[in-house]
Amino acid sequence: MNQALHDIIRAPVVTEKAAQLQSELNQMCLYVHPKANKLSIAQAIKEGFGVEVLHVRTCIQRGKPVRKRVGVGKRCNAKKAFVTFKNGQDAKALGIDLAQIAQRAAQAQTQQGDKQETQE
């Protein structure tokens, strides 16, 4: 998968468990593109943030069924990646922050929206 950083990494997972993984196990949890593989995720992290990645674990979080006013629906599926950094490379020490990733994802979405408006 040959895409840019903001195409592969969608958004950070902002939960207590993700914060605990980052502080204790030197891992980061991210929402990624559903078709992204482990190699492309590791390459995007390395090129985008300059961090050596030890390994990447991925899982697909299935969408929950929800009841709406009109009937029954389903939330979207999401792919999560748990990225482990090499020893001595802490995500916070290198300046990788969840807010920074969220800001880049938001900028990418606004740029894509601007491109679509200009094409119409």
PyMOL CGO cylinders between C-alpha atoms (Angstrom):
from pymol import cmd
from pymol.cgo import CYLINDER

trace = [
    CYLINDER, 0.00, 0.00, 0.00, 1.76, 3.12, -1.21, 0.3, 1, 1, 1, 1, 1, 1,
    CYLINDER, 1.76, 3.12, -1.21, 0.05, 6.05, 0.47, 0.3, 1, 1, 1, 1, 1, 1,
    CYLINDER, 0.05, 6.05, 0.47, 0.93, 9.11, 2.48, 0.3, 1, 1, 1, 1, 1, 1,
    CYLINDER, 0.93, 9.11, 2.48, 1.07, 9.23, 6.27, 0.3, 1, 1, 1, 1, 1, 1,
    CYLINDER, 1.07, 9.23, 6.27, -2.30, 10.93, 6.66, 0.3, 1, 1, 1, 1, 1, 1,
    CYLINDER, -2.30, 10.93, 6.66, -3.93, 8.37, 4.36, 0.3, 1, 1, 1, 1, 1, 1,
    CYLINDER, -3.93, 8.37, 4.36, -2.72, 5.42, 6.43, 0.3, 1, 1, 1, 1, 1, 1,
    CYLINDER, -2.72, 5.42, 6.43, -3.06, 6.86, 9.94, 0.3, 1, 1, 1, 1, 1, 1,
    CYLINDER, -3.06, 6.86, 9.94, -6.61, 8.05, 10.50, 0.3, 1, 1, 1, 1, 1, 1,
    CYLINDER, -6.61, 8.05, 10.50, -6.63, 9.14, 14.15, 0.3, 1, 1, 1, 1, 1, 1,
    CYLINDER, -6.63, 9.14, 14.15, -5.24, 8.23, 17.56, 0.3, 1, 1, 1, 1, 1, 1,
    CYLINDER, -5.24, 8.23, 17.56, -7.20, 6.05, 19.94, 0.3, 1, 1, 1, 1, 1, 1,
    CYLINDER, -7.20, 6.05, 19.94, -7.79, 8.28, 22.95, 0.3, 1, 1, 1, 1, 1, 1,
    CYLINDER, -7.79, 8.28, 22.95, -8.72, 6.01, 25.84, 0.3, 1, 1, 1, 1, 1, 1,
    CYLINDER, -8.72, 6.01, 25.84, -7.31, 5.26, 29.27, 0.3, 1, 1, 1, 1, 1, 1,
    CYLINDER, -7.31, 5.26, 29.27, -5.98, 1.93, 28.02, 0.3, 1, 1, 1, 1, 1, 1,
    CYLINDER, -5.98, 1.93, 28.02, -4.16, 3.61, 25.11, 0.3, 1, 1, 1, 1, 1, 1,
    CYLINDER, -4.16, 3.61, 25.11, -2.59, 6.14, 27.48, 0.3, 1, 1, 1, 1, 1, 1,
    CYLINDER, -2.59, 6.14, 27.48, -1.48, 3.33, 29.78, 0.3, 1, 1, 1, 1, 1, 1,
    CYLINDER, -1.48, 3.33, 29.78, 0.07, 1.41, 26.85, 0.3, 1, 1, 1, 1, 1, 1,
    CYLINDER, 0.07, 1.41, 26.85, 1.97, 4.53, 25.81, 0.3, 1, 1, 1, 1, 1, 1,
    CYLINDER, 1.97, 4.53, 25.81, 3.37, 5.24, 29.27, 0.3, 1, 1, 1, 1, 1, 1,
    CYLINDER, 3.37, 5.24, 29.27, 4.11, 1.69, 30.48, 0.3, 1, 1, 1, 1, 1, 1,
    CYLINDER, 4.11, 1.69, 30.48, 4.83, -0.45, 27.41, 0.3, 1, 1, 1, 1, 1, 1,
    CYLINDER, 4.83, -0.45, 27.41, 6.13, 2.17, 24.96, 0.3, 1, 1, 1, 1, 1, 1,
    CYLINDER, 6.13, 2.17, 24.96, 3.27, 1.48, 22.55, 0.3, 1, 1, 1, 1, 1, 1,
    CYLINDER, 3.27, 1.48, 22.55, 0.87, 3.68, 20.66, 0.3, 1, 1, 1, 1, 1, 1,
    CYLINDER, 0.87, 3.68, 20.66, -2.64, 2.79, 19.54, 0.3, 1, 1, 1, 1, 1, 1,
    CYLINDER, -2.64, 2.79, 19.54, -3.94, 4.29, 16.29, 0.3, 1, 1, 1, 1, 1, 1,
    CYLINDER, -3.94, 4.29, 16.29, -6.93, 3.98, 13.99, 0.3, 1, 1, 1, 1, 1, 1,
    CYLINDER, -6.93, 3.98, 13.99, -5.60, 3.13, 10.52, 0.3, 1, 1, 1, 1, 1, 1,
    CYLINDER, -5.60, 3.13, 10.52, -6.95, 2.63, 7.00, 0.3, 1, 1, 1, 1, 1, 1,
    CYLINDER, -6.95, 2.63, 7.00, -8.80, -0.70, 6.75, 0.3, 1, 1, 1, 1, 1, 1,
    CYLINDER, -8.80, -0.70, 6.75, -6.59, -1.92, 3.88, 0.3, 1, 1, 1, 1, 1, 1,
    CYLINDER, -6.59, -1.92, 3.88, -3.28, -0.87, 5.46, 0.3, 1, 1, 1, 1, 1, 1,
    CYLINDER, -3.28, -0.87, 5.46, -0.94, -3.72, 6.29, 0.3, 1, 1, 1, 1, 1, 1,
    CYLINDER, -0.94, -3.72, 6.29, 1.65, -3.93, 9.06, 0.3, 1, 1, 1, 1, 1, 1,
    CYLINDER, 1.65, -3.93, 9.06, 4.57, -3.02, 6.82, 0.3, 1, 1, 1, 1, 1, 1,
    CYLINDER, 4.57, -3.02, 6.82, 2.91, 0.11, 5.43, 0.3, 1, 1, 1, 1, 1, 1,
    CYLINDER, 2.91, 0.11, 5.43, 1.91, 1.21, 8.95, 0.3, 1, 1, 1, 1, 1, 1,
    CYLINDER, 1.91, 1.21, 8.95, 5.46, 0.77, 10.24, 0.3, 1, 1, 1, 1, 1, 1,
    CYLINDER, 5.46, 0.77, 10.24, 6.89, 2.60, 7.23, 0.3, 1, 1, 1, 1, 1, 1,
    CYLINDER, 6.89, 2.60, 7.23, 4.44, 5.51, 7.65, 0.3, 1, 1, 1, 1, 1, 1,
    CYLINDER, 4.44, 5.51, 7.65, 5.36, 5.88, 11.34, 0.3, 1, 1, 1, 1, 1, 1,
    CYLINDER, 5.36, 5.88, 11.34, 9.08, 5.74, 10.55, 0.3, 1, 1, 1, 1, 1, 1,
    CYLINDER, 9.08, 5.74, 10.55, 8.89, 8.30, 7.72, 0.3, 1, 1, 1, 1, 1, 1,
    CYLINDER, 8.89, 8.30, 7.72, 6.38, 10.59, 9.40, 0.3, 1, 1, 1, 1, 1, 1,
    CYLINDER, 6.38, 10.59, 9.40, 7.85, 10.75, 12.89, 0.3, 1, 1, 1, 1, 1, 1,
    CYLINDER, 7.85, 10.75, 12.89, 11.40, 9.40, 12.54, 0.3, 1, 1, 1, 1, 1, 1,
    CYLINDER, 11.40, 9.40, 12.54, 10.90, 6.61, 15.07, 0.3, 1, 1, 1, 1, 1, 1,
    CYLINDER, 10.90, 6.61, 15.07, 12.15, 3.03, 14.81, 0.3, 1, 1, 1, 1, 1, 1,
    CYLINDER, 12.15, 3.03, 14.81, 9.26, 0.57, 15.07, 0.3, 1, 1, 1, 1, 1, 1,
    CYLINDER, 9.26, 0.57, 15.07, 9.85, -2.78, 16.75, 0.3, 1, 1, 1, 1, 1, 1,
    CYLINDER, 9.85, -2.78, 16.75, 6.59, -4.42, 15.67, 0.3, 1, 1, 1, 1, 1, 1,
    CYLINDER, 6.59, -4.42, 15.67, 2.98, -3.68, 14.78, 0.3, 1, 1, 1, 1, 1, 1,
    CYLINDER, 2.98, -3.68, 14.78, -0.12, -5.58, 15.88, 0.3, 1, 1, 1, 1, 1, 1,
    CYLINDER, -0.12, -5.58, 15.88, -3.44, -4.96, 14.16, 0.3, 1, 1, 1, 1, 1, 1,
    CYLINDER, -3.44, -4.96, 14.16, -7.03, -5.85, 14.89, 0.3, 1, 1, 1, 1, 1, 1,
    CYLINDER, -7.03, -5.85, 14.89, -10.39, -5.04, 13.33, 0.3, 1, 1, 1, 1, 1, 1,
    CYLINDER, -10.39, -5.04, 13.33, -12.97, -3.65, 15.69, 0.3, 1, 1, 1, 1, 1, 1,
    CYLINDER, -12.97, -3.65, 15.69, -16.38, -4.68, 14.39, 0.3, 1, 1, 1, 1, 1, 1,
    CYLINDER, -16.38, -4.68, 14.39, -19.13, -2.07, 14.40, 0.3, 1, 1, 1, 1, 1, 1,
    CYLINDER, -19.13, -2.07, 14.40, -21.78, -2.43, 17.06, 0.3, 1, 1, 1, 1, 1, 1,
    CYLINDER, -21.78, -2.43, 17.06, -25.44, -2.73, 16.13, 0.3, 1, 1, 1, 1, 1, 1,
    CYLINDER, -25.44, -2.73, 16.13, -27.34, 0.39, 17.13, 0.3, 1, 1, 1, 1, 1, 1,
    CYLINDER, -27.34, 0.39, 17.13, -31.03, 1.21, 17.29, 0.3, 1, 1, 1, 1, 1, 1,
    CYLINDER, -31.03, 1.21, 17.29, -32.12, 4.41, 15.68, 0.3, 1, 1, 1, 1, 1, 1,
    CYLINDER, -32.12, 4.41, 15.68, -35.41, 6.15, 15.29, 0.3, 1, 1, 1, 1, 1, 1,
    CYLINDER, -35.41, 6.15, 15.29, -36.04, 4.67, 11.88, 0.3, 1, 1, 1, 1, 1, 1,
    CYLINDER, -36.04, 4.67, 11.88, -34.80, 1.16, 12.59, 0.3, 1, 1, 1, 1, 1, 1,
    CYLINDER, -34.80, 1.16, 12.59, -31.71, -0.87, 13.30, 0.3, 1, 1, 1, 1, 1, 1,
    CYLINDER, -31.71, -0.87, 13.30, -28.32, 0.08, 11.92, 0.3, 1, 1, 1, 1, 1, 1,
    CYLINDER, -28.32, 0.08, 11.92, -24.64, -0.65, 12.46, 0.3, 1, 1, 1, 1, 1, 1,
    CYLINDER, -24.64, -0.65, 12.46, -21.61, 1.48, 13.27, 0.3, 1, 1, 1, 1, 1, 1,
    CYLINDER, -21.61, 1.48, 13.27, -18.63, 1.38, 10.94, 0.3, 1, 1, 1, 1, 1, 1,
    CYLINDER, -18.63, 1.38, 10.94, -15.86, -1.17, 11.36, 0.3, 1, 1, 1, 1, 1, 1,
    CYLINDER, -15.86, -1.17, 11.36, -12.49, 0.24, 12.42, 0.3, 1, 1, 1, 1, 1, 1,
    CYLINDER, -12.49, 0.24, 12.42, -8.97, -1.12, 12.14, 0.3, 1, 1, 1, 1, 1, 1,
    CYLINDER, -8.97, -1.12, 12.14, -6.63, -0.44, 15.05, 0.3, 1, 1, 1, 1, 1, 1,
    CYLINDER, -6.63, -0.44, 15.05, -2.85, -0.73, 15.08, 0.3, 1, 1, 1, 1, 1, 1,
    CYLINDER, -2.85, -0.73, 15.08, -0.78, -1.17, 18.22, 0.3, 1, 1, 1, 1, 1, 1,
    CYLINDER, -0.78, -1.17, 18.22, 2.72, 0.10, 17.38, 0.3, 1, 1, 1, 1, 1, 1,
    CYLINDER, 2.72, 0.10, 17.38, 5.62, -0.84, 19.66, 0.3, 1, 1, 1, 1, 1, 1,
    CYLINDER, 5.62, -0.84, 19.66, 8.74, 1.33, 19.55, 0.3, 1, 1, 1, 1, 1, 1,
    CYLINDER, 8.74, 1.33, 19.55, 12.30, 0.13, 20.02, 0.3, 1, 1, 1, 1, 1, 1,
    CYLINDER, 12.30, 0.13, 20.02, 13.90, 0.42, 23.44, 0.3, 1, 1, 1, 1, 1, 1,
    CYLINDER, 13.90, 0.42, 23.44, 15.24, 3.86, 24.19, 0.3, 1, 1, 1, 1, 1, 1,
    CYLINDER, 15.24, 3.86, 24.19, 12.79, 5.55, 21.82, 0.3, 1, 1, 1, 1, 1, 1,
    CYLINDER, 12.79, 5.55, 21.82, 9.92, 6.91, 23.81, 0.3, 1, 1, 1, 1, 1, 1,
    CYLINDER, 9.92, 6.91, 23.81, 7.00, 8.39, 21.90, 0.3, 1, 1, 1, 1, 1, 1,
    CYLINDER, 7.00, 8.39, 21.90, 6.63, 11.33, 24.28, 0.3, 1, 1, 1, 1, 1, 1,
    CYLINDER, 6.63, 11.33, 24.28, 10.37, 12.04, 24.37, 0.3, 1, 1, 1, 1, 1, 1,
    CYLINDER, 10.37, 12.04, 24.37, 10.46, 12.19, 20.57, 0.3, 1, 1, 1, 1, 1, 1,
    CYLINDER, 10.46, 12.19, 20.57, 7.57, 14.65, 20.48, 0.3, 1, 1, 1, 1, 1, 1,
    CYLINDER, 7.57, 14.65, 20.48, 4.96, 12.26, 19.18, 0.3, 1, 1, 1, 1, 1, 1,
    CYLINDER, 4.96, 12.26, 19.18, 1.80, 13.24, 20.93, 0.3, 1, 1, 1, 1, 1, 1,
    CYLINDER, 1.80, 13.24, 20.93, -1.75, 12.08, 20.39, 0.3, 1, 1, 1, 1, 1, 1,
    CYLINDER, -1.75, 12.08, 20.39, -2.80, 15.68, 19.80, 0.3, 1, 1, 1, 1, 1, 1,
    CYLINDER, -2.80, 15.68, 19.80, -0.17, 16.02, 17.05, 0.3, 1, 1, 1, 1, 1, 1,
    CYLINDER, -0.17, 16.02, 17.05, -1.51, 12.96, 15.22, 0.3, 1, 1, 1, 1, 1, 1,
    CYLINDER, -1.51, 12.96, 15.22, -5.10, 14.14, 15.61, 0.3, 1, 1, 1, 1, 1, 1,
    CYLINDER, -5.10, 14.14, 15.61, -4.16, 17.57, 14.25, 0.3, 1, 1, 1, 1, 1, 1,
    CYLINDER, -4.16, 17.57, 14.25, -2.46, 16.04, 11.19, 0.3, 1, 1, 1, 1, 1, 1,
    CYLINDER, -2.46, 16.04, 11.19, -5.48, 13.81, 10.53, 0.3, 1, 1, 1, 1, 1, 1,
    CYLINDER, -5.48, 13.81, 10.53, -7.84, 16.79, 10.79, 0.3, 1, 1, 1, 1, 1, 1,
    CYLINDER, -7.84, 16.79, 10.79, -5.67, 18.85, 8.40, 0.3, 1, 1, 1, 1, 1, 1,
    CYLINDER, -5.67, 18.85, 8.40, -5.65, 15.99, 5.91, 0.3, 1, 1, 1, 1, 1, 1,
    CYLINDER, -5.65, 15.99, 5.91, -9.42, 15.70, 6.03, 0.3, 1, 1, 1, 1, 1, 1,
    CYLINDER, -9.42, 15.70, 6.03, -9.91, 19.43, 5.45, 0.3, 1, 1, 1, 1, 1, 1,
    CYLINDER, -9.91, 19.43, 5.45, -7.46, 19.35, 2.54, 0.3, 1, 1, 1, 1, 1, 1,
    CYLINDER, -7.46, 19.35, 2.54, -9.34, 16.44, 0.98, 0.3, 1, 1, 1, 1, 1, 1,
    CYLINDER, -9.34, 16.44, 0.98, -12.60, 18.31, 1.43, 0.3, 1, 1, 1, 1, 1, 1,
    CYLINDER, -12.60, 18.31, 1.43, -11.11, 21.39, -0.25, 0.3, 1, 1, 1, 1, 1, 1,
    CYLINDER, -11.11, 21.39, -0.25, -9.89, 19.31, -3.18, 0.3, 1, 1, 1, 1, 1, 1,
    CYLINDER, -9.89, 19.31, -3.18, -13.33, 17.78, -3.68, 0.3, 1, 1, 1, 1, 1, 1,
    CYLINDER, -13.33, 17.78, -3.68, -14.99, 21.22, -3.63, 0.3, 1, 1, 1, 1, 1, 1,
    CYLINDER, -14.99, 21.22, -3.63, -12.59, 22.58, -6.26, 0.3, 1, 1, 1, 1, 1, 1,
    CYLINDER, -12.59, 22.58, -6.26, -13.19, 19.58, -8.51, 0.3, 1, 1, 1, 1, 1, 1,
    CYLINDER, -13.19, 19.58, -8.51, -16.96, 20.14, -8.48, 0.3, 1, 1, 1, 1, 1, 1,
]
cmd.load_cgo(trace, "trace")
